[in-house]
Each structure stands twice: as structure tokens, then as C-alpha cells.
């Protein structure tokens, strides 16, 4: 393995360990605690770039699912997998800043999200429509879970607050 592959592999091992730890005991939903304000400007920029990439790829995946374009789904899901922030060129200081700002639950959820993207890519390569739909729905669920727990400052609808004039 070269140095870049080694770092990427190490990031996935760390993410897998975190995910495994939370797989034993489910992460309980807790009061929203946005991490955005706690991030350094560099990390905020990196995460924003990742989220934009994920959003665009997710739209392309949906298009691919609708028309049965396995190649498009596989390519875009792999792109999501590869955008994993922990696998990017983070400096040692970035890593310290990220672990200070982001709780283990966030890192576990993010790691699980990217593992799911890889599974979606593999399902598309095997031309398994049902599994593709399953993993795509898991991706969307992961987005909503993360936004509910860690990004209510950007997505206030997930905060539980009702818009003015709204009643049931």
C-alpha cells in the first residue's frame, strides 16, 4: 500500500471501530447540538464541500434509479463513498479540531453513511434494483438523522419547532 492508501485505510478502520462500538448499543436521539458553529473555518469549508457533493450525487443516483442506469448509480454512490471527510487530507490539527467539535456519534453516523454508499455502489454493479433502492433509502435516512441531531442550525425544520401559524 502507498502512503495515501494507508491513510485512507486507517481512516476507514477508525470509522469501522466507531461504528462497531455504536452497533452494539444504538445511538439514542438527543437534543439537537449543531456542530457547524464548533468547526474551524477550514473544516467547515471541507464539510460544506462534502455535503454539496453528496447532495448532487444523491440527485444523480435518484435519476439513475428511476431509469435503471446501474452505471450512473454505481459511479455516484462511489463518489459519495470517496468523499468521506476522515479519508481526506486532514492535517493532524484538523483531526484534533474535528474530534473536539464533533461527538463520536457524528463520526460514527458519517462513517456508516459512507459505508452505505459503498454498499449502494456494489448493489448497482451487481444490477440489483431492490438492494439499490434499499441502500438509497438508508442514505436518505442517514442524511435526515444527521441533520436532525447535528445540523438544526442549517435545517431548522428538523429542530422540532413548528413554523408560525402551523397547527394540527
Number of C-alpha atoms within 10 A of each C-alpha: 7 7 8 12 11 12 17 18 14 14 18 18 13 16 23 16 14 19 20 13 14 16 11 8 8 9 13 8 10 9 11 17 16 20 19 19 12 14 19 14 11 12 19 16 12 16 17 13 14 17 15 12 15 21 14 13 20 21 13 17 27 17 14 18 18 10 10 15 16 21 15 21 30 24 19 25 30 20 19 24 23 17 18 20 20 20 20 14 12 16 9 9 9 16 14 11 16 21 14 13 18 17 13 16 19 19 19 21 20 20 26 21 23 24 22 22 27 21 20 30 28 20 22 26 16 13 17 13 14 11 16 26 18 13 20 23 14 17 22 13 13 18 17 15 16 20 20 24 19 24 20 19 17 13 13 14 13 19 18 11 8 11 9 6 5 6 6 2
